[in-house]
């Protein structure tokens, strides 16, 4: 697991010295050691989590959503602290299907990692 700043390099032809796009997700889960280099991750992480802020919301729901889908990020979570919700998208047949919008007392269940369960109550717990 890697936290920003951590570069993720996307390339349609796997030429990561000249990538098509470079992003810095808030959180990246990379399961293949072969993807990791000193400069970051080459190719799609298994799971990416973005945390919304007013200045990034549009980009996370549009640009990044489309890029992550295009380059094969298997699971994409968008955490919205303002509304205390989490959108979870899973890649199926090359496109994201809305898996679930988790709210309030629900527990996030990852499709990719069946043993990963996160109660929203603990995620948004006020300190």
Backbone as XML, in Angstrom:
<?xml version="1.0"?>
<chain id="A" units="angstrom">
  <residue number="1" name="UNK">
    <atom name="N" x="0.847" y="-1.164" z="0.000"/>
    <atom name="CA" x="0.000" y="0.000" z="0.000"/>
    <atom name="C" x="0.895" y="1.230" z="0.000"/>
  </residue>
  <residue number="2" name="UNK">
    <atom name="N" x="0.547" y="2.202" z="-0.832"/>
    <atom name="CA" x="1.329" y="3.429" z="-0.960"/>
    <atom name="C" x="0.411" y="4.634" z="-0.828"/>
  </residue>
  <residue number="3" name="UNK">
    <atom name="N" x="0.877" y="5.639" z="-0.109"/>
    <atom name="CA" x="0.129" y="6.866" z="0.117"/>
    <atom name="C" x="0.786" y="7.989" z="-0.683"/>
  </residue>
  <residue number="4" name="UNK">
    <atom name="N" x="-0.025" y="8.916" z="-1.191"/>
    <atom name="CA" x="0.493" y="10.063" z="-1.936"/>
    <atom name="C" x="1.462" y="10.856" z="-1.068"/>
  </residue>
  <residue number="5" name="UNK">
    <atom name="N" x="2.511" y="11.401" z="-1.663"/>
    <atom name="CA" x="2.804" y="11.413" z="-3.093"/>
    <atom name="C" x="3.483" y="10.115" z="-3.552"/>
  </residue>
  <residue number="6" name="UNK">
    <atom name="N" x="2.857" y="9.442" z="-4.482"/>
    <atom name="CA" x="3.367" y="8.211" z="-5.067"/>
    <atom name="C" x="2.866" y="8.177" z="-6.501"/>
  </residue>
  <residue number="7" name="UNK">
    <atom name="N" x="3.784" y="8.176" z="-7.460"/>
    <atom name="CA" x="3.407" y="8.236" z="-8.871"/>
    <atom name="C" x="2.956" y="6.880" z="-9.398"/>
  </residue>
  <residue number="8" name="UNK">
    <atom name="N" x="1.884" y="6.919" z="-10.177"/>
    <atom name="CA" x="1.392" y="5.749" z="-10.906"/>
    <atom name="C" x="1.474" y="6.102" z="-12.386"/>
  </residue>
  <residue number="9" name="UNK">
    <atom name="N" x="2.210" y="5.282" z="-13.126"/>
    <atom name="CA" x="2.449" y="5.515" z="-14.555"/>
    <atom name="C" x="1.543" y="4.606" z="-15.373"/>
  </residue>
  <residue number="10" name="UNK">
    <atom name="N" x="0.755" y="5.210" z="-16.248"/>
    <atom name="CA" x="-0.110" y="4.459" z="-17.148"/>
    <atom name="C" x="0.447" y="4.560" z="-18.560"/>
  </residue>
  <residue number="11" name="UNK">
    <atom name="N" x="0.449" y="3.428" z="-19.258"/>
    <atom name="CA" x="0.931" y="3.406" z="-20.630"/>
    <atom name="C" x="0.162" y="2.335" z="-21.404"/>
  </residue>
  <residue number="12" name="UNK">
    <atom name="N" x="-0.375" y="2.711" z="-22.534"/>
    <atom name="CA" x="-1.114" y="1.751" z="-23.356"/>
    <atom name="C" x="-0.198" y="0.687" z="-23.951"/>
  </residue>
  <residue number="13" name="UNK">
    <atom name="N" x="1.081" y="1.037" z="-24.178"/>
    <atom name="CA" x="2.006" y="0.082" z="-24.793"/>
    <atom name="C" x="3.128" y="-0.335" z="-23.839"/>
  </residue>
  <residue number="14" name="UNK">
    <atom name="N" x="2.909" y="-0.118" z="-22.535"/>
    <atom name="CA" x="3.850" y="-0.520" z="-21.483"/>
    <atom name="C" x="5.235" y="0.101" z="-21.623"/>
  </residue>
  <residue number="15" name="UNK">
    <atom name="N" x="5.312" y="1.294" z="-22.196"/>
    <atom name="CA" x="6.561" y="2.050" z="-22.251"/>
    <atom name="C" x="6.509" y="3.098" z="-21.144"/>
  </residue>
  <residue number="16" name="UNK">
    <atom name="N" x="6.939" y="2.695" z="-19.957"/>
    <atom name="CA" x="6.771" y="3.537" z="-18.782"/>
    <atom name="C" x="7.799" y="4.662" z="-18.683"/>
  </residue>
  <residue number="17" name="UNK">
    <atom name="N" x="8.836" y="4.626" z="-19.530"/>
    <atom name="CA" x="9.756" y="5.755" z="-19.575"/>
    <atom name="C" x="9.116" y="6.931" z="-20.327"/>
  </residue>
  <residue number="18" name="UNK">
    <atom name="N" x="8.095" y="6.633" z="-21.136"/>
    <atom name="CA" x="7.295" y="7.652" z="-21.836"/>
    <atom name="C" x="5.807" y="7.343" z="-21.610"/>
  </residue>
  <residue number="19" name="UNK">
    <atom name="N" x="5.324" y="7.488" z="-20.371"/>
    <atom name="CA" x="3.943" y="7.090" z="-20.069"/>
    <atom name="C" x="2.915" y="7.997" z="-20.738"/>
  </residue>
  <residue number="20" name="UNK">
    <atom name="N" x="1.733" y="7.451" z="-20.947"/>
    <atom name="CA" x="0.624" y="8.232" z="-21.488"/>
    <atom name="C" x="0.066" y="9.170" z="-20.423"/>
  </residue>
  <residue number="21" name="UNK">
    <atom name="N" x="0.173" y="8.749" z="-19.165"/>
    <atom name="CA" x="-0.377" y="9.553" z="-18.076"/>
    <atom name="C" x="0.314" y="9.177" z="-16.770"/>
  </residue>
  <residue number="22" name="UNK">
    <atom name="N" x="0.470" y="10.167" z="-15.889"/>
    <atom name="CA" x="1.012" y="9.948" z="-14.550"/>
    <atom name="C" x="0.031" y="10.571" z="-13.567"/>
  </residue>
  <residue number="23" name="UNK">
    <atom name="N" x="-0.367" y="9.788" z="-12.553"/>
    <atom name="CA" x="-1.288" y="10.279" z="-11.527"/>
    <atom name="C" x="-0.690" y="10.015" z="-10.150"/>
  </residue>
  <residue number="24" name="UNK">
    <atom name="N" x="-1.222" y="10.701" z="-9.150"/>
    <atom name="CA" x="-0.823" y="10.482" z="-7.763"/>
    <atom name="C" x="-2.081" y="10.242" z="-6.930"/>
  </residue>
  <residue number="25" name="UNK">
    <atom name="N" x="-2.563" y="8.993" z="-6.900"/>
    <atom name="CA" x="-3.746" y="8.684" z="-6.099"/>
    <atom name="C" x="-3.460" y="8.904" z="-4.611"/>
  </residue>
  <residue number="26" name="UNK">
    <atom name="N" x="-4.513" y="9.135" z="-3.853"/>
    <atom name="CA" x="-4.344" y="9.294" z="-2.410"/>
    <atom name="C" x="-3.816" y="8.008" z="-1.785"/>
  </residue>
  <residue number="27" name="UNK">
    <atom name="N" x="-4.333" y="6.871" z="-2.254"/>
    <atom name="CA" x="-3.894" y="5.576" z="-1.735"/>
    <atom name="C" x="-3.883" y="4.567" z="-2.874"/>
  </residue>
  <residue number="28" name="UNK">
    <atom name="N" x="-2.799" y="3.815" z="-3.001"/>
    <atom name="CA" x="-2.676" y="2.803" z="-4.054"/>
    <atom name="C" x="-2.299" y="1.470" z="-3.429"/>
  </residue>
  <residue number="29" name="UNK">
    <atom name="N" x="-2.988" y="0.415" z="-3.849"/>
    <atom name="CA" x="-2.646" y="-0.937" z="-3.411"/>
    <atom name="C" x="-2.083" y="-1.666" z="-4.625"/>
  </residue>
  <residue number="30" name="UNK">
    <atom name="N" x="-0.810" y="-2.043" z="-4.528"/>
    <atom name="CA" x="-0.110" y="-2.703" z="-5.633"/>
    <atom name="C" x="0.310" y="-4.085" z="-5.145"/>
  </residue>
  <residue number="31" name="UNK">
    <atom name="N" x="-0.149" y="-5.121" z="-5.826"/>
    <atom name="CA" x="0.122" y="-6.488" z="-5.364"/>
    <atom name="C" x="1.268" y="-7.166" z="-6.105"/>
  </residue>
  <residue number="32" name="UNK">
    <atom name="N" x="1.725" y="-6.576" z="-7.182"/>
    <atom name="CA" x="2.811" y="-7.166" z="-7.953"/>
    <atom name="C" x="4.105" y="-6.387" z="-7.727"/>
  </residue>
  <residue number="33" name="UNK">
    <atom name="N" x="5.104" y="-7.057" z="-7.169"/>
    <atom name="CA" x="6.409" y="-6.413" z="-6.948"/>
    <atom name="C" x="7.026" y="-5.949" z="-8.257"/>
  </residue>
  <residue number="34" name="UNK">
    <atom name="N" x="6.693" y="-6.634" z="-9.354"/>
    <atom name="CA" x="7.244" y="-6.281" z="-10.665"/>
    <atom name="C" x="6.797" y="-4.894" z="-11.134"/>
  </residue>
  <residue number="35" name="UNK">
    <atom name="N" x="5.717" y="-4.381" z="-10.571"/>
    <atom name="CA" x="5.214" y="-3.065" z="-10.979"/>
    <atom name="C" x="5.921" y="-1.918" z="-10.261"/>
  </residue>
  <residue number="36" name="UNK">
    <atom name="N" x="6.618" y="-2.214" z="-9.170"/>
    <atom name="CA" x="7.206" y="-1.174" z="-8.327"/>
    <atom name="C" x="8.629" y="-0.861" z="-8.790"/>
  </residue>
  <residue number="37" name="UNK">
    <atom name="N" x="8.899" y="0.440" z="-8.886"/>
    <atom name="CA" x="10.253" y="0.894" z="-9.190"/>
    <atom name="C" x="10.570" y="2.060" z="-8.260"/>
  </residue>
  <residue number="38" name="UNK">
    <atom name="N" x="11.774" y="2.581" z="-8.370"/>
    <atom name="CA" x="12.142" y="3.738" z="-7.541"/>
    <atom name="C" x="11.274" y="4.947" z="-7.851"/>
  </residue>
  <residue number="39" name="UNK">
    <atom name="N" x="10.745" y="5.011" z="-9.074"/>
    <atom name="CA" x="9.949" y="6.169" z="-9.477"/>
    <atom name="C" x="8.465" y="6.030" z="-9.147"/>
  </residue>
  <residue number="40" name="UNK">
    <atom name="N" x="7.990" y="4.813" z="-8.864"/>
    <atom name="CA" x="6.576" y="4.619" z="-8.552"/>
    <atom name="C" x="6.058" y="3.284" z="-9.025"/>
  </residue>
  <residue number="41" name="UNK">
    <atom name="N" x="4.825" y="3.289" z="-9.508"/>
    <atom name="CA" x="4.151" y="2.065" z="-9.967"/>
    <atom name="C" x="3.975" y="2.120" z="-11.472"/>
  </residue>
  <residue number="42" name="UNK">
    <atom name="N" x="4.390" y="1.055" z="-12.146"/>
    <atom name="CA" x="4.247" y="0.956" z="-13.593"/>
    <atom name="C" x="3.032" y="0.101" z="-13.899"/>
  </residue>
  <residue number="43" name="UNK">
    <atom name="N" x="1.967" y="0.741" z="-14.314"/>
    <atom name="CA" x="0.725" y="0.039" z="-14.606"/>
    <atom name="C" x="-0.291" y="0.223" z="-13.494"/>
  </residue>
  <residue number="44" name="UNK">
    <atom name="N" x="-1.432" y="-0.383" z="-13.693"/>
    <atom name="CA" x="-2.568" y="-0.180" z="-12.794"/>
    <atom name="C" x="-2.404" y="-0.894" z="-11.461"/>
  </residue>
  <residue number="45" name="UNK">
    <atom name="N" x="-2.529" y="-0.155" z="-10.359"/>
    <atom name="CA" x="-2.623" y="-0.801" z="-9.049"/>
    <atom name="C" x="-3.905" y="-1.633" z="-8.992"/>
  </residue>
  <residue number="46" name="UNK">
    <atom name="N" x="-3.977" y="-2.559" z="-8.068"/>
    <atom name="CA" x="-5.187" y="-3.372" z="-7.914"/>
    <atom name="C" x="-6.350" y="-2.533" z="-7.412"/>
  </residue>
  <residue number="47" name="UNK">
    <atom name="N" x="-6.044" y="-1.646" z="-6.459"/>
    <atom name="CA" x="-7.066" y="-0.819" z="-5.823"/>
    <atom name="C" x="-6.533" y="0.599" z="-5.671"/>
  </residue>
  <residue number="48" name="UNK">
    <atom name="N" x="-7.364" y="1.563" z="-6.014"/>
    <atom name="CA" x="-7.024" y="2.974" z="-5.796"/>
    <atom name="C" x="-8.144" y="3.599" z="-4.972"/>
  </residue>
  <residue number="49" name="UNK">
    <atom name="N" x="-7.738" y="4.404" z="-3.983"/>
    <atom name="CA" x="-8.687" y="5.136" z="-3.154"/>
    <atom name="C" x="-8.364" y="6.624" z="-3.257"/>
  </residue>
  <residue number="50" name="UNK">
    <atom name="N" x="-9.375" y="7.404" z="-3.612"/>
    <atom name="CA" x="-9.250" y="8.857" z="-3.656"/>
    <atom name="C" x="-10.156" y="9.442" z="-2.580"/>
  </residue>
  <residue number="51" name="UNK">
    <atom name="N" x="-9.662" y="10.453" z="-1.876"/>
    <atom name="CA" x="-10.447" y="11.153" z="-0.868"/>
    <atom name="C" x="-10.832" y="12.504" z="-1.443"/>
  </residue>
  <residue number="52" name="UNK">
    <atom name="N" x="-12.140" y="12.751" z="-1.527"/>
    <atom name="CA" x="-12.628" y="13.983" z="-2.126"/>
    <atom name="C" x="-12.337" y="15.194" z="-1.266"/>
  </residue>
  <residue number="53" name="UNK">
    <atom name="N" x="-12.070" y="16.284" z="-1.952"/>
    <atom name="CA" x="-12.055" y="17.599" z="-1.336"/>
    <atom name="C" x="-12.802" y="18.477" z="-2.332"/>
  </residue>
  <residue number="54" name="UNK">
    <atom name="N" x="-13.260" y="19.653" z="-1.916"/>
    <atom name="CA" x="-13.989" y="20.503" z="-2.874"/>
    <atom name="C" x="-13.207" y="20.774" z="-4.156"/>
  </residue>
  <residue number="55" name="UNK">
    <atom name="N" x="-11.896" y="20.867" z="-4.048"/>
    <atom name="CA" x="-11.093" y="21.192" z="-5.233"/>
    <atom name="C" x="-10.808" y="19.981" z="-6.124"/>
  </residue>
  <residue number="56" name="UNK">
    <atom name="N" x="-11.005" y="18.750" z="-5.624"/>
    <atom name="CA" x="-10.686" y="17.565" z="-6.425"/>
    <atom name="C" x="-11.902" y="16.737" z="-6.835"/>
  </residue>
  <residue number="57" name="UNK">
    <atom name="N" x="-13.073" y="17.050" z="-6.332"/>
    <atom name="CA" x="-14.255" y="16.213" z="-6.553"/>
    <atom name="C" x="-14.545" y="15.968" z="-8.033"/>
  </residue>
  <residue number="58" name="UNK">
    <atom name="N" x="-14.577" y="17.025" z="-8.815"/>
    <atom name="CA" x="-14.882" y="16.881" z="-10.235"/>
    <atom name="C" x="-13.844" y="16.002" z="-10.937"/>
  </residue>
  <residue number="59" name="UNK">
    <atom name="N" x="-12.583" y="16.220" z="-10.619"/>
    <atom name="CA" x="-11.502" y="15.443" z="-11.231"/>
    <atom name="C" x="-11.583" y="13.965" z="-10.830"/>
  </residue>
  <residue number="60" name="UNK">
    <atom name="N" x="-11.884" y="13.690" z="-9.544"/>
    <atom name="CA" x="-11.953" y="12.297" z="-9.070"/>
    <atom name="C" x="-13.111" y="11.531" z="-9.699"/>
  </residue>
  <residue number="61" name="UNK">
    <atom name="N" x="-14.261" y="12.202" z="-9.882"/>
    <atom name="CA" x="-15.439" y="11.540" z="-10.450"/>
    <atom name="C" x="-15.416" y="11.478" z="-11.969"/>
  </residue>
  <residue number="62" name="UNK">
    <atom name="N" x="-14.594" y="12.284" z="-12.617"/>
    <atom name="CA" x="-14.577" y="12.318" z="-14.075"/>
    <atom name="C" x="-13.236" y="11.871" z="-14.658"/>
  </residue>
  <residue number="63" name="UNK">
    <atom name="N" x="-12.243" y="12.752" z="-14.625"/>
    <atom name="CA" x="-10.944" y="12.446" z="-15.237"/>
    <atom name="C" x="-10.311" y="11.175" z="-14.678"/>
  </residue>
  <residue number="64" name="UNK">
    <atom name="N" x="-10.164" y="11.131" z="-13.371"/>
    <atom name="CA" x="-9.501" y="9.969" z="-12.770"/>
    <atom name="C" x="-10.339" y="8.709" z="-12.942"/>
  </residue>
  <residue number="65" name="UNK">
    <atom name="N" x="-11.650" y="8.826" z="-12.775"/>
    <atom name="CA" x="-12.550" y="7.695" z="-12.996"/>
    <atom name="C" x="-12.310" y="7.093" z="-14.382"/>
  </residue>
  <residue number="66" name="UNK">
    <atom name="N" x="-12.313" y="7.948" z="-15.400"/>
    <atom name="CA" x="-12.124" y="7.475" z="-16.783"/>
    <atom name="C" x="-10.731" y="6.885" z="-17.002"/>
  </residue>
  <residue number="67" name="UNK">
    <atom name="N" x="-9.702" y="7.506" z="-16.435"/>
    <atom name="CA" x="-8.337" y="6.985" z="-16.580"/>
    <atom name="C" x="-8.183" y="5.640" z="-15.883"/>
  </residue>
  <residue number="68" name="UNK">
    <atom name="N" x="-8.679" y="5.550" z="-14.665"/>
    <atom name="CA" x="-8.536" y="4.300" z="-13.901"/>
    <atom name="C" x="-9.283" y="3.163" z="-14.592"/>
  </residue>
  <residue number="69" name="UNK">
    <atom name="N" x="-10.432" y="3.488" z="-15.153"/>
    <atom name="CA" x="-11.191" y="2.492" z="-15.904"/>
    <atom name="C" x="-10.419" y="2.070" z="-17.157"/>
  </residue>
  <residue number="70" name="UNK">
    <atom name="N" x="-9.942" y="3.047" z="-17.905"/>
    <atom name="CA" x="-9.222" y="2.794" z="-19.164"/>
    <atom name="C" x="-7.978" y="1.929" z="-18.960"/>
  </residue>
  <residue number="71" name="UNK">
    <atom name="N" x="-7.226" y="2.219" z="-17.886"/>
    <atom name="CA" x="-5.960" y="1.521" z="-17.680"/>
    <atom name="C" x="-6.076" y="0.295" z="-16.779"/>
  </residue>
  <residue number="72" name="UNK">
    <atom name="N" x="-7.298" y="-0.063" z="-16.378"/>
    <atom name="CA" x="-7.509" y="-1.354" z="-15.731"/>
    <atom name="C" x="-7.330" y="-1.430" z="-14.227"/>
  </residue>
  <residue number="73" name="UNK">
    <atom name="N" x="-7.625" y="-0.348" z="-13.505"/>
    <atom name="CA" x="-7.618" y="-0.417" z="-12.038"/>
    <atom name="C" x="-8.852" y="-1.230" z="-11.637"/>
  </residue>
  <residue number="74" name="UNK">
    <atom name="N" x="-8.633" y="-2.372" z="-11.003"/>
    <atom name="CA" x="-9.727" y="-3.306" z="-10.735"/>
    <atom name="C" x="-10.794" y="-2.782" z="-9.785"/>
  </residue>
  <residue number="75" name="UNK">
    <atom name="N" x="-10.384" y="-2.010" z="-8.797"/>
    <atom name="CA" x="-11.353" y="-1.474" z="-7.844"/>
    <atom name="C" x="-10.982" y="-0.032" z="-7.521"/>
  </residue>
  <residue number="76" name="UNK">
    <atom name="N" x="-11.976" y="0.845" z="-7.556"/>
    <atom name="CA" x="-11.771" y="2.279" z="-7.331"/>
    <atom name="C" x="-12.768" y="2.758" z="-6.287"/>
  </residue>
  <residue number="77" name="UNK">
    <atom name="N" x="-12.225" y="3.321" z="-5.204"/>
    <atom name="CA" x="-13.068" y="3.862" z="-4.140"/>
    <atom name="C" x="-12.930" y="5.370" z="-4.146"/>
  </residue>
  <residue number="78" name="UNK">
    <atom name="N" x="-14.067" y="6.058" z="-4.000"/>
    <atom name="CA" x="-14.066" y="7.501" z="-3.826"/>
    <atom name="C" x="-14.674" y="7.779" z="-2.459"/>
  </residue>
  <residue number="79" name="UNK">
    <atom name="N" x="-13.844" y="8.272" z="-1.555"/>
    <atom name="CA" x="-14.270" y="8.561" z="-0.187"/>
    <atom name="C" x="-14.701" y="10.025" z="-0.125"/>
  </residue>
  <residue number="80" name="UNK">
    <atom name="N" x="-15.916" y="10.247" z="0.335"/>
    <atom name="CA" x="-16.459" y="11.598" z="0.445"/>
    <atom name="C" x="-16.667" y="11.945" z="1.917"/>
  </residue>
  <residue number="81" name="UNK">
    <atom name="N" x="-15.669" y="12.562" z="2.561"/>
    <atom name="CA" x="-15.784" y="12.887" z="3.982"/>
    <atom name="C" x="-16.913" y="13.866" z="4.285"/>
  </residue>
  <residue number="82" name="UNK">
    <atom name="N" x="-17.209" y="14.777" z="3.363"/>
    <atom name="CA" x="-18.259" y="15.764" z="3.582"/>
    <atom name="C" x="-19.629" y="15.130" z="3.748"/>
  </residue>
  <residue number="83" name="UNK">
    <atom name="N" x="-19.912" y="14.128" z="2.942"/>
    <atom name="CA" x="-21.197" y="13.421" z="3.008"/>
    <atom name="C" x="-21.104" y="12.113" z="3.774"/>
  </residue>
  <residue number="84" name="UNK">
    <atom name="N" x="-19.914" y="11.781" z="4.216"/>
    <atom name="CA" x="-19.627" y="10.536" z="4.933"/>
    <atom name="C" x="-20.141" y="9.314" z="4.153"/>
  </residue>
  <residue number="85" name="UNK">
    <atom name="N" x="-19.713" y="9.270" z="2.878"/>
    <atom name="CA" x="-20.071" y="8.155" z="2.002"/>
    <atom name="C" x="-18.816" y="7.651" z="1.287"/>
  </residue>
  <residue number="86" name="UNK">
    <atom name="N" x="-18.921" y="6.442" z="0.761"/>
    <atom name="CA" x="-17.846" y="5.873" z="-0.056"/>
    <atom name="C" x="-18.482" y="5.210" z="-1.272"/>
  </residue>
  <residue number="87" name="UNK">
    <atom name="N" x="-18.031" y="5.633" z="-2.457"/>
    <atom name="CA" x="-18.463" y="5.028" z="-3.715"/>
    <atom name="C" x="-17.438" y="3.960" z="-4.065"/>
  </residue>
  <residue number="88" name="UNK">
    <atom name="N" x="-17.900" y="2.755" z="-4.331"/>
    <atom name="CA" x="-16.999" y="1.668" z="-4.704"/>
    <atom name="C" x="-17.369" y="1.187" z="-6.103"/>
  </residue>
  <residue number="89" name="UNK">
    <atom name="N" x="-16.385" y="1.234" z="-7.007"/>
    <atom name="CA" x="-16.573" y="0.796" z="-8.385"/>
    <atom name="C" x="-15.671" y="-0.404" z="-8.648"/>
  </residue>
  <residue number="90" name="UNK">
    <atom name="N" x="-16.197" y="-1.384" z="-9.358"/>
    <atom name="CA" x="-15.440" y="-2.582" z="-9.698"/>
    <atom name="C" x="-15.415" y="-2.735" z="-11.216"/>
  </residue>
  <residue number="91" name="UNK">
    <atom name="N" x="-14.235" y="-3.035" z="-11.736"/>
    <atom name="CA" x="-14.063" y="-3.204" z="-13.176"/>
    <atom name="C" x="-14.644" y="-4.548" z="-13.609"/>
  </residue>
  <residue number="92" name="UNK">
    <atom name="N" x="-15.570" y="-4.499" z="-14.553"/>
    <atom name="CA" x="-16.178" y="-5.709" z="-15.107"/>
    <atom name="C" x="-16.244" y="-5.547" z="-16.618"/>
  </residue>
  <residue number="93" name="UNK">
    <atom name="N" x="-15.621" y="-6.456" z="-17.332"/>
    <atom name="CA" x="-15.610" y="-6.407" z="-18.799"/>
    <atom name="C" x="-15.133" y="-5.059" z="-19.332"/>
  </residue>
  <residue number="94" name="UNK">
    <atom name="N" x="-14.108" y="-4.501" z="-18.680"/>
    <atom name="CA" x="-13.484" y="-3.280" z="-19.167"/>
    <atom name="C" x="-14.137" y="-1.978" z="-18.766"/>
  </residue>
  <residue number="95" name="UNK">
    <atom name="N" x="-15.220" y="-2.044" z="-17.983"/>
    <atom name="CA" x="-15.839" y="-0.795" z="-17.530"/>
    <atom name="C" x="-16.284" y="-0.922" z="-16.073"/>
  </residue>
  <residue number="96" name="UNK">
    <atom name="N" x="-16.363" y="0.233" z="-15.411"/>
    <atom name="CA" x="-16.781" y="0.240" z="-14.010"/>
    <atom name="C" x="-18.286" y="0.107" z="-13.900"/>
  </residue>
  <residue number="97" name="UNK">
    <atom name="N" x="-18.669" y="-0.747" z="-12.999"/>
    <atom name="CA" x="-20.071" y="-0.884" z="-12.643"/>
    <atom name="C" x="-20.198" y="-0.326" z="-11.230"/>
  </residue>
  <residue number="98" name="UNK">
    <atom name="N" x="-21.233" y="0.447" z="-10.962"/>
    <atom name="CA" x="-21.405" y="0.956" z="-9.614"/>
    <atom name="C" x="-21.697" y="-0.232" z="-8.720"/>
  </residue>
  <residue number="99" name="UNK">
    <atom name="N" x="-20.781" y="-0.500" z="-7.833"/>
    <atom name="CA" x="-20.945" y="-1.625" z="-6.918"/>
    <atom name="C" x="-21.870" y="-1.226" z="-5.796"/>
  </residue>
  <residue number="100" name="UNK">
    <atom name="N" x="-21.540" y="-0.107" z="-5.164"/>
    <atom name="CA" x="-22.349" y="0.291" z="-4.019"/>
    <atom name="C" x="-21.962" y="1.696" z="-3.567"/>
  </residue>
  <residue number="101" name="UNK">
    <atom name="N" x="-22.927" y="2.386" z="-3.041"/>
    <atom name="CA" x="-22.687" y="3.643" z="-2.357"/>
    <atom name="C" x="-22.897" y="3.343" z="-0.880"/>
  </residue>
  <residue number="102" name="UNK">
    <atom name="N" x="-21.799" y="3.338" z="-0.148"/>
    <atom name="CA" x="-21.872" y="3.015" z="1.284"/>
    <atom name="C" x="-22.137" y="4.281" z="2.081"/>
  </residue>
  <residue number="103" name="UNK">
    <atom name="N" x="-23.059" y="4.180" z="3.025"/>
    <atom name="CA" x="-23.438" y="5.321" z="3.859"/>
    <atom name="C" x="-23.548" y="4.909" z="5.326"/>
  </residue>
  <residue number="104" name="UNK">
    <atom name="N" x="-23.525" y="5.901" z="6.169"/>
    <atom name="CA" x="-23.774" y="5.838" z="7.605"/>
    <atom name="C" x="-23.269" y="4.589" z="8.321"/>
  </residue>
  <residue number="105" name="UNK">
    <atom name="N" x="-24.148" y="3.688" z="8.674"/>
    <atom name="CA" x="-23.803" y="2.540" z="9.516"/>
    <atom name="C" x="-23.368" y="1.306" z="8.719"/>
  </residue>
  <residue number="106" name="UNK">
    <atom name="N" x="-23.168" y="1.455" z="7.420"/>
    <atom name="CA" x="-22.805" y="0.301" z="6.596"/>
    <atom name="C" x="-21.314" y="-0.023" z="6.715"/>
  </residue>
  <residue number="107" name="UNK">
    <atom name="N" x="-20.963" y="-1.188" z="6.224"/>
    <atom name="CA" x="-19.576" y="-1.638" z="6.187"/>
    <atom name="C" x="-19.165" y="-1.831" z="4.741"/>
  </residue>
  <residue number="108" name="UNK">
    <atom name="N" x="-18.046" y="-1.207" z="4.367"/>
    <atom name="CA" x="-17.523" y="-1.368" z="3.008"/>
    <atom name="C" x="-17.002" y="-2.789" z="2.865"/>
  </residue>
  <residue number="109" name="UNK">
    <atom name="N" x="-17.390" y="-3.440" z="1.770"/>
    <atom name="CA" x="-16.919" y="-4.784" z="1.463"/>
    <atom name="C" x="-16.253" y="-4.736" z="0.101"/>
  </residue>
  <residue number="110" name="UNK">
    <atom name="N" x="-14.974" y="-5.027" z="0.072"/>
    <atom name="CA" x="-14.240" y="-5.040" z="-1.185"/>
    <atom name="C" x="-14.582" y="-6.294" z="-1.978"/>
  </residue>
  <residue number="111" name="UNK">
    <atom name="N" x="-14.767" y="-6.119" z="-3.290"/>
    <atom name="CA" x="-14.976" y="-7.265" z="-4.173"/>
    <atom name="C" x="-13.637" y="-7.948" z="-4.429"/>
  </residue>
  <residue number="112" name="UNK">
    <atom name="N" x="-12.615" y="-7.144" z="-4.619"/>
    <atom name="CA" x="-11.279" y="-7.641" z="-4.938"/>
    <atom name="C" x="-10.629" y="-8.371" z="-3.767"/>
  </residue>
  <residue number="113" name="UNK">
    <atom name="N" x="-10.860" y="-7.845" z="-2.573"/>
    <atom name="CA" x="-10.285" y="-8.426" z="-1.352"/>
    <atom name="C" x="-11.427" y="-8.798" z="-0.413"/>
  </residue>
  <residue number="114" name="UNK">
    <atom name="N" x="-11.970" y="-10.014" z="-0.550"/>
    <atom name="CA" x="-13.157" y="-10.414" z="0.209"/>
    <atom name="C" x="-13.008" y="-10.313" z="1.732"/>
  </residue>
  <residue number="115" name="UNK">
    <atom name="N" x="-11.791" y="-10.349" z="2.241"/>
    <atom name="CA" x="-11.599" y="-10.244" z="3.684"/>
    <atom name="C" x="-11.484" y="-8.800" z="4.163"/>
  </residue>
  <residue number="116" name="UNK">
    <atom name="N" x="-11.557" y="-7.847" z="3.238"/>
    <atom name="CA" x="-11.445" y="-6.437" z="3.607"/>
    <atom name="C" x="-12.830" y="-5.855" z="3.873"/>
  </residue>
  <residue number="117" name="UNK">
    <atom name="N" x="-13.078" y="-5.530" z="5.123"/>
    <atom name="CA" x="-14.339" y="-4.940" z="5.565"/>
    <atom name="C" x="-14.006" y="-3.722" z="6.421"/>
  </residue>
  <residue number="118" name="UNK">
    <atom name="N" x="-14.553" y="-2.564" z="6.066"/>
    <atom name="CA" x="-14.287" y="-1.337" z="6.825"/>
    <atom name="C" x="-15.615" y="-0.697" z="7.213"/>
  </residue>
  <residue number="119" name="UNK">
    <atom name="N" x="-15.936" y="-0.682" z="8.514"/>
    <atom name="CA" x="-17.165" y="-0.002" z="8.946"/>
    <atom name="C" x="-17.037" y="1.509" z="8.726"/>
  </residue>
  <residue number="120" name="UNK">
    <atom name="N" x="-18.019" y="2.095" z="8.048"/>
    <atom name="CA" x="-17.969" y="3.535" z="7.801"/>
    <atom name="C" x="-17.933" y="4.324" z="9.098"/>
  </residue>
  <residue number="121" name="UNK">
    <atom name="N" x="-18.591" y="3.804" z="10.100"/>
    <atom name="CA" x="-18.614" y="4.468" z="11.398"/>
    <atom name="C" x="-17.182" y="4.694" z="11.929"/>
  </residue>
  <residue number="122" name="UNK">
    <atom name="N" x="-16.303" y="3.711" z="11.721"/>
    <atom name="CA" x="-14.922" y="3.871" z="12.187"/>
    <atom name="C" x="-14.102" y="4.752" z="11.241"/>
  </residue>
  <residue number="123" name="UNK">
    <atom name="N" x="-14.465" y="4.752" z="9.972"/>
    <atom name="CA" x="-13.743" y="5.562" z="8.989"/>
    <atom name="C" x="-13.985" y="7.053" z="9.201"/>
  </residue>
  <residue number="124" name="UNK">
    <atom name="N" x="-15.212" y="7.404" z="9.536"/>
    <atom name="CA" x="-15.576" y="8.814" z="9.692"/>
    <atom name="C" x="-15.729" y="9.227" z="11.160"/>
  </residue>
  <residue number="125" name="UNK">
    <atom name="N" x="-15.186" y="8.431" z="12.038"/>
    <atom name="CA" x="-15.306" y="8.715" z="13.464"/>
    <atom name="C" x="-14.691" y="10.085" z="13.786"/>
  </residue>
  <residue number="126" name="UNK">
    <atom name="N" x="-15.472" y="10.911" z="14.430"/>
    <atom name="CA" x="-14.992" y="12.228" z="14.814"/>
    <atom name="C" x="-14.087" y="12.105" z="16.028"/>
  </residue>
  <residue number="127" name="UNK">
    <atom name="N" x="-13.024" y="12.852" z="16.020"/>
    <atom name="CA" x="-12.079" y="12.784" z="17.137"/>
    <atom name="C" x="-12.201" y="13.979" z="18.007"/>
  </residue>
</chain>
